[in-house]
């Protein structure tokens, strides 16, 4: 019998899809276009991480957060989670 995963399957799938997208040699907007080329990556990463934090829950975020309490509070505000 396999042990229960620490995070829901949907969260792991979202993170894998994000990593695959970031690893692909092509983007929605090519990176050689100044500013906008990298902006699409930033927006996709922000949306994916917001979705992951909402689905994993505040407890999982606190459990895996390696930074300072102030940094965690900032991430919770950005993700729209209660502080």
Order of alpha helices (4+ residues) and beta strands (2+ residues): alpha-alpha-alpha-alpha
